[in-house]
Amino acid sequence: MDSLDALRVWVISLITISVICSLAEKLAPEGGVNKYVKLVCGLVAAIVIIGPAVRFLGGDFKIQEVAWNDYMTMSKGEMEKRIRRLEEKDAGELLEIYRQSIISDVKYRYQGEKDFVVAGVDLVLQEDNRSSDYGAIRELYIRVSPPTGNEKAAFGRLDEDRIRAELSQALGIDKDRIIVDSSNFKGR
């Protein structure tokens, strides 16, 4: 390899290590790990910089290869951890959007009722993304109240059973997992 090719390889190596170090530092979490990444990046950059001088002096050191392999192993591990954390965070955010969508759908479904209004809806989803039923509704809570202007309205067992049956069919969950709270009605 002539000196021009050696210089080209050295410059490409220096640029590559700079880009990889920048990415690793940005993806590393704040704190101790970030400091460690910066330290390792600095050491690897220093080795790449002094590599030509060591070769020029006639040394046949393999430290550059060892440092590079260790750096790549550490970078890959950190990158995989960061990707897993991002996936878990994204999954949690998507699950919350899904949850809010179901709540809105349940409220909208009973918007035109004359005998009751939906005062609140909440639900619990399966949050373990390793589970085969990830995102499934574990429990659904719906609180009903008398409509405004008709505080003497009655809410009976038939109304409750109808709500449970409709939501069970629409959402594909067991009726026993749907809790209807009608305590806002007088006489309940």
Secondary structure as UniProt FT lines:
FT   HELIX           3..27
FT   TURN            30..31
FT   HELIX           32..56
FT   TURN            57..58
FT   HELIX           63..109
FT   TURN            110..112
FT   STRAND          117..125
FT   TURN            129..130
FT   TURN            132..135
FT   STRAND          137..145
FT   TURN            148..149
FT   TURN            151..152
FT   HELIX           157..171
FT   HELIX           175..177
FT   STRAND          178..181
FT   TURN            183..184
FT   TURN            186..187
//
